[in-house]
Amino acid sequence: MRLRLVPKETSFDFFSKWKIWLSISALMMVVGLVSFGLQGLNFGLDFRGGTTVRTESTTAIDVKVYRDAIAPLELGDISNTEVFDPTFEDDQHVAMIRIQAQADGEAISGEVIEILKGALDAVAPGIKFVSVESVGLKVSGELVQTAVLAVMLAIGAVLVYIWLRFEWQFALGAVVALVHDVVLTIGIFSELQIKFDLAIIAALLTIVGYSLNDTVVVFDRVRENLPAIRKRIWPRF
């Protein structure tokens, strides 16, 4: 006997409660916008500036041990990740340590770099600092502007594409749906104060892409059924 999780014939009236679902969606958007206006986003190091240190050692990397070794230095927000690459040797262990800009907006000094190296050398003897790169607040501000511009241009391109392929009414509906998805996502990040960095911008653009794909599929079906719908509504014509 074959197990069937979904009935062979289904009939769900998704539109019977449309007022309720639209109200819930609108409420969530308002909450997200209010949260964004009051507390903003918890920008990650990409948007706040800081220093990125690439380390290399012959001992295996334990991210928690690294974090505990750096914590007493009180350098603020720190991101520590291990880097994997198939071209690395068996005893080549690489990590990326990202430290936020200090209170004066400047990157950490060379003296602090040496202190950091000493702290890590205690848990990973022989560790090397392969590279040290700093990003200032000005560059971080430009990244924020570029990210916002990228999302807006993506939505604008969608508007033009849908307008040319279908009609302006469809384009308006598509853009409203895209804005809805993006605003809800940003609202969740603002409300929960999840770190917002360049990876999240990529995720937002991915959401725009998937939302556009679903929208085009639905609009194709709607366009195919429009003649039949018009005949039913206006039989005399």
ChimeraX attribute file (.defattr): number of C-alpha atoms within 10 A of each C-alpha:
attribute: neighborCount
match mode: 1-to-1
recipient: residues
	/A:1	3
	/A:2	4
	/A:3	5
	/A:4	7
	/A:5	6
	/A:6	7
	/A:7	7
	/A:8	6
	/A:9	5
	/A:10	7
	/A:11	6
	/A:12	6
	/A:13	8
	/A:14	8
	/A:15	9
	/A:16	9
	/A:17	9
	/A:18	11
	/A:19	10
	/A:20	11
	/A:21	13
	/A:22	11
	/A:23	11
	/A:24	12
	/A:25	15
	/A:26	14
	/A:27	12
	/A:28	17
	/A:29	22
	/A:30	15
	/A:31	17
	/A:32	22
	/A:33	19
	/A:34	15
	/A:35	20
	/A:36	19
	/A:37	12
	/A:38	11
	/A:39	11
	/A:40	17
	/A:41	21
	/A:42	17
	/A:43	18
	/A:44	21
	/A:45	23
	/A:46	22
	/A:47	24
	/A:48	22
	/A:49	26
	/A:50	25
	/A:51	24
	/A:52	22
	/A:53	20
	/A:54	20
	/A:55	20
	/A:56	23
	/A:57	19
	/A:58	16
	/A:59	16
	/A:60	14
	/A:61	19
	/A:62	14
	/A:63	15
	/A:64	11
	/A:65	13
	/A:66	20
	/A:67	16
	/A:68	13
	/A:69	17
	/A:70	21
	/A:71	14
	/A:72	9
	/A:73	12
	/A:74	8
	/A:75	16
	/A:76	13
	/A:77	14
	/A:78	18
	/A:79	15
	/A:80	19
	/A:81	17
	/A:82	16
	/A:83	14
	/A:84	11
	/A:85	9
	/A:86	6
	/A:87	7
	/A:88	11
	/A:89	9
	/A:90	10
	/A:91	11
	/A:92	15
	/A:93	19
	/A:94	24
	/A:95	21
	/A:96	18
	/A:97	20
	/A:98	22
	/A:99	21
	/A:100	26
	/A:101	22
	/A:102	17
	/A:103	9
	/A:104	6
	/A:105	14
	/A:106	16
	/A:107	21
	/A:108	17
	/A:109	11
	/A:110	10
	/A:111	9
	/A:112	13
	/A:113	15
	/A:114	12
	/A:115	14
	/A:116	17
	/A:117	19
	/A:118	17
	/A:119	19
	/A:120	21
	/A:121	16
	/A:122	12
	/A:123	16
	/A:124	20
	/A:125	13
	/A:126	15
	/A:127	19
	/A:128	16
	/A:129	18
	/A:130	12
	/A:131	11
	/A:132	15
	/A:133	11
	/A:134	18
	/A:135	19
	/A:136	18
	/A:137	18
	/A:138	12
	/A:139	15
	/A:140	18
	/A:141	15
	/A:142	12
	/A:143	18
	/A:144	18
	/A:145	12
	/A:146	12
	/A:147	19
	/A:148	13
	/A:149	12
	/A:150	15
	/A:151	17
	/A:152	14
	/A:153	12
	/A:154	15
	/A:155	22
	/A:156	12
	/A:157	13
	/A:158	20
	/A:159	21
	/A:160	15
	/A:161	13
	/A:162	22
	/A:163	16
	/A:164	12
	/A:165	13
	/A:166	15
	/A:167	12
	/A:168	14
	/A:169	10
	/A:170	20
	/A:171	21
	/A:172	16
	/A:173	15
	/A:174	23
	/A:175	22
	/A:176	14
	/A:177	16
	/A:178	23
	/A:179	16
	/A:180	15
	/A:181	18
	/A:182	20
	/A:183	19
	/A:184	20
	/A:185	18
	/A:186	22
	/A:187	24
	/A:188	19
	/A:189	21
	/A:190	25
	/A:191	20
	/A:192	11
	/A:193	16
	/A:194	14
	/A:195	14
	/A:196	18
	/A:197	19
	/A:198	16
	/A:199	11
	/A:200	16
	/A:201	17
	/A:202	14
	/A:203	13
	/A:204	18
	/A:205	18
	/A:206	12
	/A:207	16
	/A:208	21
	/A:209	16
	/A:210	13
	/A:211	17
	/A:212	20
	/A:213	12
	/A:214	11
	/A:215	19
	/A:216	17
	/A:217	10
	/A:218	11
	/A:219	19
	/A:220	13
	/A:221	10
	/A:222	13
	/A:223	14
	/A:224	10
	/A:225	11
	/A:226	12
	/A:227	11
	/A:228	12
	/A:229	13
	/A:230	11
	/A:231	11
	/A:232	11
	/A:233	10
	/A:234	9
	/A:235	9
	/A:236	6
	/A:237	7
